Structure formats: C-alpha cells, structure tokens
C-alpha cells in the first residue's frame, strides 16, 4: 500500500496540515520541521498528489504522453493526433520528451503520478519498463513494442522498407546506400529487413549506415557520400535524413534524380516543399496518434481491445527525387 500524507504526519509527529504546508511551500513551518518532514517523505517514498480530489475514482481526465523528441516531424504530428482526439473526448494531455534518457523517464513518471493520470501513451524506446507496473494504469505504445502484453500501434515498417527497395530497383539503381536510425530500434530493424529482402530477391546489396533520425551528423554523411562516388540510390529512414542527403549530393555536384535517386520516410510536410520534392514512404502518423488515444480510453473503461497490436498500412508517395 502506498504511504499517505497521514503516514508522513504520524512518523514526523506533526499534524497533517503541517505536512501539507511543507509540501505546498505555503505558510510558516520551522526549518527543522521542514527538513524532518522532507526526510520522512523520501524515506516512505510518499508522492504528493496534486489532484487529491480524484484519488478515489481516478477521474483526472488527464493522460500522459512520452516521446523522445519534439519537432515538426514524426513526433509533432503524432502529438497533434493524440491531442485532437483527447480534446474531443474531454481529456487533457501532459507530454514530455525524454531524449531517450532513463533518468528523465523516471522523473516524468513521478511527475505524472502526482497528477493522477488515467493512462499513458509511450512513443519511445522506454528503458524503465519495470516501473510501468508500479503505476498500475493502462499503457499503450506507439511506433514501439515494449512488451507483448502491452497494446501497441505501429506502421507496417517491413512493407515500407520493401516499397522503397522496389522503387529504387524499378528505376535502375544498382549501388545503394541505406541511411537508417539507431540499430536497436524495432522500426529500424523492420524497415531494414523489408528493404534487404527485396534487394536480395534481385541479387542486389546495400551498404548500411546508422544515424540520428532527427539530427543526423552532416559531416559524416558527406564523408560517406564522398567515399561512395558511384552510389545511384539512397534509402533514408526519415525525411530529415533524406533532405540532408539531398543537400549533400547536390553540393557534391550530382543531379537528383538523374545521378542519384533518394527515397525518404514519414511524408512530412516539408518533403513536398523542397526542390526537388522528396519521394517518401507515407505512414499515417496523425491517425496512429488518434488511434492510440482511442485504444487507451477503451482500456481505461475496461473495454477489451479487438487487437493487442495494431499494424497500420503504409504507401509510397512518388515525387521528384526518383525517376518515374
């Protein structure tokens, strides 16, 4: 059983109101008493709840969302989908970006617990999986599968990789590079499998390089491209990577798509605004956000999901960085 404010007051030999003043930092409390109360709070592992009125029925109408990054790409669109659906259901969201830091994950879990969130959506490669059980709330993951028993929503990454390969192969690419994300990510592995299997069926091979999908190392990408002067096809696992590769290829004096063809991933808005516009794999990120919230509210209400792991279809969007 979780410790209560009364447990803290009893052990500190003070009143509940005194503990409350220490927690809320309001009203006078002797400094020695403050130190004692805070020490006991830490010893007992007591977490002050900012929404005490909802303790009995967990009706805070708040859900937590954890993402590794915030930006105008995948995660920005995902958050937009979650928030729009939450608003329609009368919910508010509290989101945080962890930068894939386990310590930040723990900090935010404690923060969420204070606000008595009803459920949690995780869109990161979450490290503190054992801590999720202690929260005792419904959890849904997006773009990741943390555990076979935790509901998830992902896009068909294997198909996405295969579609990219088919496009490059059909337009004559023979010397192909893959600029992908961190190898430990499920999405990275699945897209790689789909892409390489398609190449293998045509007796082709690709050299693979790992980068940050959001903030890729520009100098390293340029070095790779300089060391591979005969490359005629690039599959990038994000539109950010694709755009970076596009800029460097052009800097090196090559024409896209005449000399080098490029396929990106995510179909972010800027992929169609740049020149030449980027051929990319579209995944319905906004829909994934909305569906993750819908599934979470079903779990909150105790409704069984039709499927524990939803896989959303993807499609190729042909633009100007590949030949027609």
RANORSUL-V219956 format. One record per residue. N is the residue number from 1. SS is DSSP state (H for helix, E for strand, - for the rest). PSI is psi as a letter, one per 30 degrees, with the letter a starting at -180 (* if undefined). D_FIRST is the distance of its C-alpha to the first C-alpha in Angstrom with 2 decimals. Layout:
n: {N:N}
ss: {SS:SS}
psi: {PSI:PSI}
d_first: {D_FIRST:D_FIRST}
This chain:
n: {1:2:3:4:5:6:7:8:9:10:11:12:13:14:15:16:17:18:19:20:21:22:23:24:25:26:27:28:29:30:31:32:33:34:35:36:37:38:39:40:41:42:43:44:45:46:47:48:49:50:51:52:53:54:55:56:57:58:59:60:61:62:63:64:65:66:67:68:69:70:71:72:73:74:75:76:77:78:79:80:81:82:83:84:85:86:87:88:89:90:91:92:93:94:95:96:97:98:99:100:101:102:103:104:105:106:107:108:109:110:111:112:113:114:115:116:117:118:119:120:121:122:123:124:125:126:127:128:129:130:131:132:133:134:135:136:137:138:139:140:141:142:143:144:145:146:147:148:149:150:151:152:153:154:155:156:157:158:159:160:161:162:163:164:165:166:167:168:169:170:171:172:173:174:175:176:177:178:179:180:181:182:183:184:185:186:187:188:189:190:191:192:193:194:195:196:197:198:199:200:201:202:203:204:205:206:207:208:209:210:211:212:213:214:215:216:217:218:219:220:221:222:223:224:225:226:227:228:229:230:231:232:233:234:235:236:237:238:239:240:241:242:243:244:245:246:247:248:249:250:251:252:253:254:255:256:257:258:259:260:261:262:263:264:265:266:267:268:269:270:271:272:273:274:275:276:277:278:279:280:281:282:283:284:285:286:287:288:289:290:291:292:293:294:295:296:297:298:299:300:301:302:303:304:305:306:307:308:309:310:311:312:313:314:315:316:317:318:319:320:321:322:323:324}
ss: {-:-:-:-:H:H:H:H:H:H:H:H:-:-:-:H:H:H:H:H:H:H:H:H:-:-:-:-:-:-:H:H:H:H:H:H:H:H:H:H:H:H:H:H:-:-:-:-:-:-:-:H:H:H:-:-:-:-:-:-:-:E:E:E:E:E:E:-:-:-:-:-:-:H:H:H:H:H:H:H:H:H:H:H:H:H:H:H:-:-:-:E:E:E:E:E:E:-:-:-:-:H:H:H:H:H:H:H:H:H:H:H:H:H:-:-:-:-:E:E:E:E:E:-:-:-:-:-:H:H:H:H:H:H:H:-:-:E:E:E:E:E:-:-:-:-:-:-:-:-:-:E:E:E:E:-:H:H:H:H:H:H:H:H:H:H:H:H:H:H:-:-:-:-:-:E:E:E:E:E:-:-:-:-:-:H:H:H:H:H:H:H:H:H:H:H:H:H:H:H:H:-:-:-:-:E:E:E:E:E:-:-:-:-:-:-:-:H:H:H:H:H:H:H:H:H:-:-:-:-:-:-:E:E:E:E:-:-:H:H:H:H:H:H:H:H:H:H:H:H:H:-:-:-:-:-:-:-:-:-:E:E:E:E:E:-:-:-:H:H:H:H:-:-:-:-:-:-:E:E:E:E:E:-:H:H:H:H:H:H:H:H:H:H:H:H:H:H:H:H:-:-:-:-:-:-:-:-:E:E:E:E:-:E:E:E:E:-:-:-:-:-:-:-}
psi: {k:k:k:l:f:e:e:e:e:e:e:f:h:l:l:e:e:e:e:e:e:e:e:f:h:k:l:k:k:k:e:e:e:e:e:e:e:e:e:e:e:e:e:f:g:k:j:k:j:f:h:f:f:g:e:e:g:h:h:f:h:k:l:k:k:k:l:f:l:k:a:g:b:e:e:e:e:e:e:e:e:e:e:e:e:e:e:f:g:g:l:l:k:j:l:l:k:f:g:h:j:e:e:e:e:e:e:e:e:e:e:e:e:e:g:h:k:f:l:k:k:k:h:l:i:k:e:i:e:f:f:e:e:f:e:h:l:k:k:k:l:k:g:l:j:e:k:f:f:k:k:l:j:l:l:i:e:e:e:e:e:e:e:e:e:e:e:e:e:f:g:g:k:e:j:k:k:j:j:a:a:k:f:f:k:e:e:e:e:e:e:e:e:e:e:e:e:e:e:e:f:g:h:l:l:k:k:k:k:k:l:k:f:e:i:l:j:e:e:e:e:e:e:e:e:e:f:i:f:g:k:f:k:k:j:k:g:l:f:e:e:e:e:e:e:e:e:e:e:e:e:g:g:l:k:k:g:e:e:k:k:k:k:a:k:f:h:l:e:f:f:f:f:l:k:l:l:k:k:l:k:k:k:i:e:e:e:e:e:e:e:e:e:e:e:e:e:e:e:e:f:g:k:k:k:e:k:e:j:k:j:k:l:l:l:k:j:k:b:f:g:l:l:*}
d_first: {0.00:3.78:6.45:9.01:12.75:13.12:11.27:13.74:16.56:16.13:16.21:19.08:20.80:21.59:21.21:18.78:21.96:22.75:19.52:20.28:23.81:22.78:20.58:23.34:26.14:27.96:29.74:30.68:28.34:29.93:29.69:28.36:25.54:24.73:24.65:22.41:19.84:19.86:19.58:16.44:14.93:15.81:14.66:11.07:11.14:10.80:12.48:14.67:15.12:18.84:18.68:16.53:18.85:17.64:13.88:14.25:16.56:16.39:20.12:20.84:23.74:23.15:23.02:23.01:25.91:26.38:29.96:31.65:34.58:35.93:39.58:42.21:41.93:39.43:36.25:37.95:39.08:35.71:33.96:36.77:36.18:32.43:33.00:35.89:34.02:30.91:33.27:34.89:31.59:30.71:28.07:27.99:27.28:25.98:27.50:27.73:30.00:28.77:32.19:30.52:28.89:25.55:24.66:25.38:23.19:20.13:21.22:21.53:18.23:16.59:19.20:18.58:14.86:16.03:18.32:15.96:18.41:18.71:20.01:21.57:25.12:25.94:29.62:29.57:29.47:25.78:25.00:21.20:20.66:17.72:15.76:16.44:14.11:11.10:12.38:12.26:15.50:19.08:21.25:25.06:27.28:30.88:33.68:31.38:29.76:26.63:25.72:27.61:24.61:24.08:26.68:29.41:32.63:35.42:39.16:41.63:42.10:44.29:46.64:46.64:47.83:50.43:51.78:52.29:54.13:56.32:57.39:58.37:60.13:62.02:63.42:64.73:62.22:62.72:61.22:57.61:54.79:51.08:49.10:45.48:41.96:39.79:40.20:36.49:35.88:35.96:38.29:40.65:40.88:41.47:44.15:45.81:46.00:47.50:50.00:51.14:51.51:53.86:55.82:56.11:57.65:60.38:60.85:59.44:57.05:55.09:54.06:50.41:49.03:45.45:44.81:42.21:42.40:41.91:43.84:46.18:48.34:51.70:53.74:52.41:53.14:56.65:57.14:56.14:58.55:61.35:60.92:61.09:64.22:64.84:61.54:62.19:58.71:55.23:51.95:49.30:45.65:45.31:47.88:47.31:48.43:51.28:52.49:52.40:54.41:56.80:57.56:58.22:60.35:62.48:62.66:64.09:66.84:65.79:65.80:62.94:63.26:66.79:65.90:62.11:59.89:56.23:53.36:50.09:46.73:44.67:47.60:46.50:48.76:50.70:51.69:54.29:55.36:56.57:60.04:60.32:57.36:54.89:54.73:51.05:48.50:46.84:43.22:41.81:39.16:38.91:38.52:35.82:33.89:34.38:33.53:30.29:29.18:30.45:28.58:25.32:25.76:26.52:23.23:21.45:23.43:22.70:26.32:27.30:29.32:32.92:32.63:29.78:32.03:34.69:37.75:39.87:43.63:45.57:49.25:51.92:53.28:56.78:58.12:60.52:59.15:60.24:63.60:64.16}
